[in-house]
Amino acid sequence: ILQFILYVVYYFVSSGINAEYGVITQNLDFMKSHGTGLNHDHICATVAGAVYKVDKLVSVKAVNNRYRGEIGDVVVGRITEVQQKKWKVDAGSRLDCQLQLSSVYLPGNQRRRKTLNDELMMREYFTEGDLVCAEVSDVGNIDGMLKLHMRSNKYGKLPEGILIKVPSVLIKRSKLHFHRLPCNATIILGNNGYVWVGPHFSPDQPIEPFTLSSRETIARLSNVIKALATYGVQLFDTIILTAYDISMKYKVKELLNAEVMENVAQESYEHSLHQDI
């Protein structure tokens, strides 16, 4: 237990994730924002989370906080309700997101004016329980409700796969959140903390049936991501591939063991540190 605590503290300090009341900076020229406070002439974190600095503004985003979307975020969510000309989507935010009928691509990659027939066929496009990928187009000024759209055919309904929920603060922001991995699997790292793992797919082509090897690959990737998230390692494509390679010396079911999860997470993080150097 002591070794685990020391490892977590070491990771938090080296990766910019501060424990509660940890010192962020001694430079008082910085402006305090959310999750920060002043303590003995030091700017400290009042919550455990990731530190963000924009010019002279410093803030801390809590690890266990609800997802607060920004315009342009890629999110993975589940359809919870079909309403008039829109769908409700659960993306882990405080309120369900809205996906308007006018903001989706119809089958055949058609982007045209929607008619009454399209409204009557909404359940054939997306229905309750479907997993979808979309992009945040707007954030409500009053209630903070997120509005989604699908501006290209890479967004839409996701095929069979595994959905993993991790704290949104662990998803590293980048220009690419869709990754076709060389191990014949695809991962989508949603900014909302919803990670989808599944086979390679194309919107224009039918999905090939699952094979035993593809099932094992998807299950291994899923367990690897859970191990990294359990020990607070930030998720991006390179470190996931590194952890996947490290996990090959274990069986898939062994990756659910706490000791094995710790070894995979620690080795992956140390390998990423050497790459950064």
N, C-alpha and C positions, 0 to 999 in steps of 0.2 A: 504493500500500500504506500509506504514512504517513497519507494522508487517511482511509482506512478505519479504521486503528487509533485515530486521534484521535476519529472519530465514535463508535466503540464505547465508548471511555473516557467520552466526553461523555454517552452514553446511560446507561451504568451509574451514573455519579455522580448524574445528575438523576432517575433513576427508582427509586433505592433498591436497585439491584443492585450489590453490592460486588465488586471484584476481590479475589483472594486476598491476605490480610494488609492489606487496606484498613481505615482507621480508621472505626469505626461511630459511636462517641461518646466524649467525654472525661469524661462524667459517670459516676463510679464508683459511683453509687447504683444503677445498673442491675445486674441479676443476669445472669451469663453462662449460656448454654445451648448447645445443639448448634451446632457450626460457628463458635464464637467463642473468643477467648482474650485474655489480658492481655499488653500489650506497651508498656513505658515509660509506665505510668499511663494507657493508652488501651485501650478494648475494641475489638479488631480482629477481622475475619473471617478464619478459617483456611481457608475454602473459597470459591470463586467462586459466588455465588448471590444470592438475594433475601433481604432483611432483613425479619424479622417482629418486631414489638414488641407485647407484651401486658402492659399496666401497666408493671411494672418488669423484666419478663423479656424479654430480647432473644436472638434466634436467627437463624441463617442457613441457608436451605434450598438445598442445592447444585443447580446447573443440571442436571448429568448424573447426578443421583441417581435411584435406582429410586422409582417411585411408591409412596407410603405413604398409603393411603386413610383417610378419616374418615367417620363415620356421616353419611349424608345426601348424600354426593358422587354426582354423576351421572357414570357411566362408560360408555364405548363399548368393547366387547370382541368377541373372536371365539371361537366355540365350538371347543374343541379335543378334547373327549371327551364321550361320553354314557355315564353310569354309572347304577347303580341309584338311581332316584328323584332324580337330580341331574345337572347338566351342569357341566363344567369350562370356565372362560372365561379366555382370555388377555387381561388388561387392562394389561399392562406392569408389574405388581407383582412382588415377589420370588417369590411362589407364585401358581399359578393360582387364580382366584376360584371360589367355589361358588355355583351357582344351583339351589336346590331346586325340585322339581316342585310342591311345595305353595305356592311363592312367586310363581308366574306366573299370568297371565291366559290362560285358554283361548280358542280361537276363539269369537267371539260375545260377548266381554267377560264370560265367566262366571268367577266367583270362588266356587268351591264345593269341597267335599271331594273330593279326588282318589281315583279308584278304580283297580283293577287294569288296566282297559281303558286308562285314561289313561297308566299306566306303560308299557304295551305300545306305545302310539302316540307315545312321546316323540320319536322321530326324525322324525315328521311335523310336530311343533311346531318343534323346533330340531335341526339336525344339524351334523356337523363342517363347519367353514368358514363357517357363518352368522355374520353380523355383528348384534350385538344391543346394545340400550341398556337400562341398568338403574340401580338406585340401591343404594348401599352400606347394608346394614341392620345389619351387625355386623362387628367387627374382633376376630380371635382374640387372646386375652391372651398366649398362649405363642408361637405361630409367626407371628402377625400376618396370618393368612389372612383374606381379605375374603369376606364372605357377601353375596350380592346378592338383591334382590327387585324385583318389578315391581308397584308398589302402585296403578298406574292404567293405563289403556289407551294412554297416550302412550308408555309403554315397550314394548319388544318387539323383534321382528325388523325390521331396517332393510332397505329396498329397495335397488336398484342405485344406486351413487353412488361417491364417491372417499373413501378413508380416508387421512388425513394424520397422521403421528406427529411430535409436537413435544415438547420437554421440558415436563413437567407444571408446572414453575414458571412457565411463560409463560402459562398459562391463568388469567385473572383470575377470582377467586371472586365469584359474584354469585347472586342469587336465581333468575335465568333463565339456562339453558344451552341452551334450544331457541329458535332464532330463525328466523322466517319473513321473509326479506328481501324488499324491494320489487322486486328484480330476478328474481323468480320462482324462487327457490332457497331451500333450507332448510339451515342449518348447526347441528350439535350440537357444542358445545365441551365435551368430556369433561374432568372434573377430572384424569383420568389422563394427559392429553396426547394422547389420540386424538380427532381432529377429523373428523367426517363431513360431507361436502358432497353434497347431492343435490337432487332435485326436491321440490316440495311434495307431501305425502302425508297421508292420513288413514287410521287403522286400520280404519274401516268401509267405505272405498270403494276400488275397484280403482285402480291407478296407471296414469296415462295414458302412452302410449308416448313415448319420447324424440323430440324434434325437434332439428334442427340448431342452432337458436338456444339451446335449453336445454342442449345439450351444450357449446356455446361458453361459456355463462354459468357452468356448473359448472367447466369447465376454467380459465376466467379466475379464478374465486374460489379454486380450488385453488392456482394459481400465485401469487396475491396472498398467500395465507396462508403459503405456503412462503417467499416473499420476506421477509415480516415476521418469521417465526420464524428465518430465517437470520441476521438482524441483531439478534436478541434483543429484538424489540418485543413487549410484552405483548399478548395477543390478547383482544379483546372485540368485541361486535357493531358498535359505533360506528366503531372504527378500521378494521375490516375493510371496512365500507361506504365509508369515506373512501378507503382504498387502492384499492378497486374503481373508484371514480369517477376517481381519478388515473390508473389503468391504462388507461382507455378511449382514451388517445392512443397506445397501443401495440397491436400485434397480440398475439394470445394466445401464439404461439410466441416472440415477442420478450421476454416476461416471464421466460423461462428464462435470458436473458443476465444475467451477473453485474452489469454496469454498470446495466442497467435495474432489476434487483432492488434494488440499492442506492439508486437514485433514488426508486423507489416507497416503500421503507421509510423513507427520510429525510424525504421530503415528508409522508408520513402521520404520522410522529411529530411533526414540527414543527407540523402542523395541529392535532394533538391537544393540544399544549402551549398553543397560542393559545386553544383552546376552554376549557381549564381555567382560564386567566387571566381 
